[in-house]
Amino acid sequence: MDSEATTEARILSAADALFYEHGVQAVGMDRIRDASGVSLKKIYKCFPSKGALVEAYLRRRDRWARTALEERVARHTDPQERVLAVFDWLYDWVDGPDFHGCAFINAFGELGADSEAVADAVRDHKTAVRTYLKDLAHETGATEPDWLAAQLAVLLDGAMSNASITDSPAPAQHARSAALTLLNGATGPAT
């Protein structure tokens, strides 16, 4: 018999794949049941509503995205290269076959106005990413690291949205180039 944690993991894995590829509103609980192999009764025991499952999906996506990003950045020691590694990570992700845009922007577009829990999960993720970018900007010695981090966050979100729309990783390359320009302006030319 599956433990509750294993059952929840199966449900979340199925929800993640379906919500991310098809959108939250297009996926009913019956599809999650079929994909996870978990009965609706058990699904609702673990997640009392679809909204609770969507929030859990977003929190799981947040952990995945931030961990993957931090691991990529950690490969570098030079502060400017650490910032640029954010966009290298983005390029590799959007160039993969399973990229369907930013899960947070997508979910907010679908449900943000009607679901405080979804809006909170999205805002929490975006705030955490901006904080991470601010930490990276501080490492570069930027004169205004908060301002630089805000600009980098806009580049990151814009590149994800454009990559999804164009079905091309090129926006990540463009964002990296723009990030280098911002870094040079904030800290002086890279060596």
Secondary structure, 3 states (H helix, E strand, C coil): CCCHHHHHHHHHHHHHHHHHHHCCCCCCHHHHHHHHCCCHHHHHHHCCCHHHHHHHHHHHHHHHHHHHHHHHHCCCCCHHHHHHHHHHHHHHHHCCCCCCCCHHHHHHHHHCCCCHHHHHHHHHHHHHHHHHHHHHHHHHCCCCHHHHHHHHHHHHHHHHHHHHHHCCCHHHHHHHHHHHHHHHHHHCCCC
